Amino acid sequence: MEADAVRTFWRHMGEGQWDRAADMLDASCTVIWPCTGEVFTKNHFIAVNRAYPGRWAIHVESCAQTSEHTISVVRVESPDHAQVHYAVSFFTFTIEGLIREIREYWSSVDSPPEWRRGV
């Protein structure tokens, strides 16, 4: 059930349906991006994504539920930019089924560093 909610959340995010995505977040939801040290409230997280430049397509590559989290791996790409990103996200939910916390680890697709190419 929570894995379905995560897939729906990513669909809303990929389609720019910010209000629908926000409706899935608990009022006290916290979103944490450890790679940049940022922590967002529900409203700040939606505002950051709404302001992000360009159009983005989000493809759920994997979604699994454990006893503690629902974990997703998404590929994010854009027809407007040459960038491709991956995010591994850990979701926790309230008893009511709203998203209470998201901890996201983002990475950009890039070539391997020169030093590693011949190893």
N, C-alpha and C positions, 0 to 999 in steps of 0.2 A: 504494500500500500504506500509506504513512504517513498519507495523507489519510483512509483508512478507519479507521486507529487513532485519529486525532483525532476523527472523528465518534463512534466508540465511546466515547472518553473523555468527550465532552460528554454523551452519552446517560447514562452512569453518573453523572456529576455532576448532571444534571437529575433523575434518579430517586432521588438520595440514596444511591446504592450506593457508599459511601465506600471500602469495602475493595476493591471491584473497580477503582475509579479509582486507588487507591493502588498496586494491583498493576501498573498500567501505567506507573508512575513508577520510574525508576532509583533505587537507594538514595541516590545522591549528587545527585539532582535538585534544581535550584534554580528557584524561581518568583519572578519579578521584577515588581513593580507600579511602574513609573517615576512614575506620576501621584501616588502617595502616598509614594514612597521606600521602600516595604517590600520586603524580600527574605525568602523563606520556604524552609525545608528541606522535604523531602517530608512528614514527619510534621506539621510546623507548618502547612503549606498545607492538608492534609486536616483538621486540627483546626479551623482558621479556618472552613473551609466547613461542617464539621459543626455548628459553633456558630452559624452565621449564622441569624438568625431568619426564620421563615416557610418556606413552600413556594415553590419557584421552578421555572418551566418554561424550558428552554433550547432555542432553535430555531437550528440552524445555517443561516445565510443564505448563506454562501459558505465554500468550503474549497479551497485550491489549494496545489500543491506546487511549490517551486522547487528549484534545486540546493542551496540552503543551509537552507531552512526549509519547514515546512508552515504555512500562514497560514490562520487561520479568522476569520470574522466571525460572532458570535452575538448574538441578541436574547434578553435575559433578562427575564422578566416573572413576576408572581406574582398568584395569586387572593387572597392575603392583604394585599397592599400595592398602592397606586396607582402605584408606581414601575415604570419600564421602563428597562433599561440595555442598552447595546451594549458588546461587548468585541471588540477586534482583538487576536489572539494569535499569536505567533510561536513555533512548536515546533521543537526540535531533538531528534534521536533518537540513541541508541547504536547500535552495529553489531548488537546483539542485538534491536533494535526497541523498546526501552523509551524513554520520554520522559526526556531528559537536562535540558532547560531549557524553561521557558515564560516568555515576556515578554509581559505583558498590559497593554493600554491600555484603561481603562474610561471610559465616558461615560454620563451620565444623559440621558434624553429630557426636553427642557424647551422652553418657548416661546422664540422669539428675543428678545433684549433690546430694550427700548423704542426705543433710539437707532437700531436697524437696521430697524425696521418700515416706515419710509417711504422708505428709500433705494433 
